[in-house]
Amino acid sequence: FDLVFVYKDYKRPVTRISAIDMKYLDQIKDWLDKYDIKYYEGTSNLNWSNIMKTIREDPQRFVADGAWEFLNLNESDKEDGEESEQESEFEPSGDEEEESEDDSEDESEVSEASGSEEEE
């Protein structure tokens, strides 16, 4: 995996470390957590020179647009997943419908039990 450090001084170029062995991923994440350094994970290689140029050109807009939240791929994946579930055109028939109703009841019980944890 690759790691990119973005400095608080946005005029300073980012530091990129490439080809880190995956066996170090948890150790690095633990270290970042220990020092309260915010990090994001993603599968895309980003063009950091363009990103930083955009930020430097209009930092107030960057903050107004959610700052670094565009990197929060996990949150956008959850939202996409919720939308796709709602838009599903699959309609079960016969036995599948009965099983689906049983599953829905089980899932709602789980959602209610874990809902308070998700809100924290």
Sequence and secondary structure as in RCSB ss.txt:
>XXXX:A:sequence
FDLVFVYKDYKRPVTRISAIDMKYLDQIKDWLDKYDIKYYEGTSNLNWSNIMKTIREDPQRFVADGAWEFLNLNE
SDKEDGEESEQESEFEPSGDEEEESEDDSEDESEVSEASGSEEEE
>XXXX:A:secstr
  EEE  SSTTS  EEE    GGGHHHHHHHHHHTT      SS   HHHHHHHHHH HHHHHHTTGGGGG HHH
HHHHHHHHHHHT      THHHHHHHHHHHHHHHHHHHHHHHHH 
